[in-house]
């Protein structure tokens, strides 16, 4: 039985209070990716339809159809992508285990060189190599990171990531449609859609900044900028197509 470290209590307290991330952190990519795409694509439908001077019921139909069709596509895409990457990880790991079994000296030398580059030398280096190569599971995991920068945590829970992407897409993507669905006065609908969409993009950007602990205003500025660019392009295309179709007809 190992002797408890004299700092065990302090370490547990430190681990409890130190924030290296949050539970949302592992899904922040899904929330931002799905939410941003949901807002931008749905608002693009709204802006393009307004630019083309289409009636409100058409905007609602096109918006909801886009919301669930694209949301499903993005959710399943995220799921299938992670599943494929996880399958690749497992295949490569099997190859690493085979190499460890058939060429242990070569694989041991790779570990030695990798940790030598990290600053280990002499007895300390040999001790690290001995510890890692004494367990084939740890050895294989170490080789996966050294050679491929891959770890199993990177591809865990593909279904949950797909669901989170879909939910984020639908929740944020529905915001530009709210003024049209709830029958707000027609002259104010698009203005309210613009303001609510901008606010949602700012919230999404702030969420990213808080979770990733980057500069607070960097996330909102980047997310809002991307959304504004998509909206301007969509509105311009709508106006252009309306003019073009009107000229042809």
N, C-alpha and C positions, 0 to 999 in steps of 0.2 A: 504494500500500500504506500502511495506517495505521500510525502509530508506536505501538509497545506502550506502555501506561501504565506509569509507574515503580512503580505499586502493583499490577501484574498478579499477581505471585506471591502477595502478601499477600491479594489478593481471592480467588484460587483456594483458598488455604488456609482463608480465612474461610468460603467457600461449602461447603467439604468438611466443616467441623466444626460450622457453625451449624445448629441443628435448628429449621426452621420447620414441621416436621411429619414424619410418617413415611409409608412406602408404604401402611401400613394406614389412614392418615388419609383417603384418598379413598374408602375402603370402610367407614369407621366407622359411617356412617348405616345401611348395609345390615346390618352385624354387630349393631348395637344394635337396630335396627328388627326384623330377622328373629329374633334371639335372644330379645329380650324378649317378642315376640308368641308365639314357640314355647313358651317356658317358661310364660307366663301361660295361654295357651289349653289346653295339654296338662294343666297342673296343675289348671286349672278343670274339665276333664273328670274327672280323678282325684278332686278334692274333691267335685264334684257327685255322682259315682257313689258315693263313700264316704258322703256325706250321705244318699243314697237307699238305702244298704245293699245295693248291687249286688255280685254275686260278683266275684272277682278276674279271672276270664277275660273277663268283660264289660268290665271296666276296661281290660284289655290290648287287646282288640279295638277299643273306642271310641278309646282313646288312640293306637294306631298308625294307625287310619283318619284321625283328626284330624291326626296328625303329617304324613302324606304328602299328604293332600288340601289342607289349609290351607297347607302348605309350598309345594306346587306353585302354589297360587293366589297366594300372596304373591310368589313368584319371578317368575311370568309377569306379575303385576301391576306389579312394579317394572320389568321389562323393557319392557312396553308403555307404561308411563308415560314412561320416558326416551325411548323411540322417538318418541312423540308430541311431546314437548317438543323433541327434536332436529329433527323435521320442521318444527315451528313456527319454530324458530330459523332454519333454512335458508330458509323461505318469507319471513320478515321481512327476512333479510339480502338476498335478491334484490330486495325492494322498496327497501331502502336503496341498493343499487347502481343501481337504476333512477332513484331520486331524485337521486343523485350525477351521473348521466349527463344528466338533463334539467333539473335545477335546481342546478347546482354552486355558484352564489353563495349561495343560501339555506342549503345544507348546510354551506358553508364558514363562514357566519355563525353557525350553530349550534355548530360547533366553537370558534369564537372566543369566543362567549359562555360556553360551558361552561368553557373554560380561563381565561377572565377571572374567573369566579366562584371558581376555584381559587387566584387570587392573581397570575396572570400579567398583565403590563401592558406597553404600549409595544412596543419592538423584540423583547423576549423573547416576548411573546404572538404577534406576527406571525411570528416564527421558528418557534414551535411549530406554529402553524396551517399554515405553508408546508411543514414537514416531514411532518406528518400527511396533508395533502391532496395531497402529491406522489405517493402510492402509493394507488391505489383500494382495494386489499385492506386496508391499514392503516386507511384512511379509513372503510371500511364497518365494520370491527371496532370502531373508536372510536365510531362512531355507534350501533352495537348496544349498547354499554355505556352511553353517555351517555343514550340515549332509553329503552332497555328493560332495562338492567342484566342483559344476557345475554352470555355468552361461550361459545365452543365447548367448553371444558373441562368445563362444567357438565353436558353431556349426552353425554359420551364413553363408549364401552364399555357400552352398555345391556345386552348379553348377559351380560357379566361381572358387572355389578351384580345382575342377576336371579339368576345362579347363586350369588353370594355370599349373597344374601338367603335362598335356598332352603337352602343348606348350613348357615348359621347357625341357621335355624329348626329344622332336623332335629336338629342336634347338641345345641343347648340344650334343645329341646323334648323330647328323649328322656330327659332326666335324671329328671323325676318318675315315669317308668315303670320305671326300673331296679329298684326294690325288688319290683315285681310280676313283671317278666319273669324275674328271677333267683331267684324263689321264696323270698324272705326270709320269716322267720316272720310269720304273718298279723297278730299283735298289734303288730308293730313296723313294718309296711310303710308305713302312712300317716305315722307319725312320722318315719321315715327320708326319705320323700318330701318332707316339709315342710322338714327340715333341709337336704337336698341341693339342693332348689329355692332356698331362701334363700341358700345358699352360692353357687350358680350365678348368681343375680341380683346378688350382691355382686361377684363376679368380673367380670360383664358391666359393672356400673357403674364398677368400678375401671379396666377397659380403656378405657371412654369417657373417664374423667377423665384418664388418662395420655396418651392419644392427643391429646385436645383441649386438654391442659394447663390444665384448669380446677381448681378446688379439689378435692383428692383425695377427700374424703368426700361431695362434692355428688352425683356420679354414682351411687354405691352407694345413698345415701339415697333419691334420686328413683326409681331403678329398683326397689329393694326395696319402696318404698311403693306404687308402681303395681301390682306383682305381688301384694302382700298384699291390696290392695283387691279385685283380681279374684278371688283365692282365697276371700276371705270371702264375697263375693257368690255365687260358684258353690256353695260349701258350704251357704249359707243357702237357696239355691234348691232344692238337692237335698233338704234336710231338709223344706222346705215341700211339695215335690211328693210326697215319700214320704207325708207326713201327709195331703195332699189326696187322693192316689190311694187310700190305705188307708181313708179316710173314705168315699169314693165306692163302693169295692168292698164 
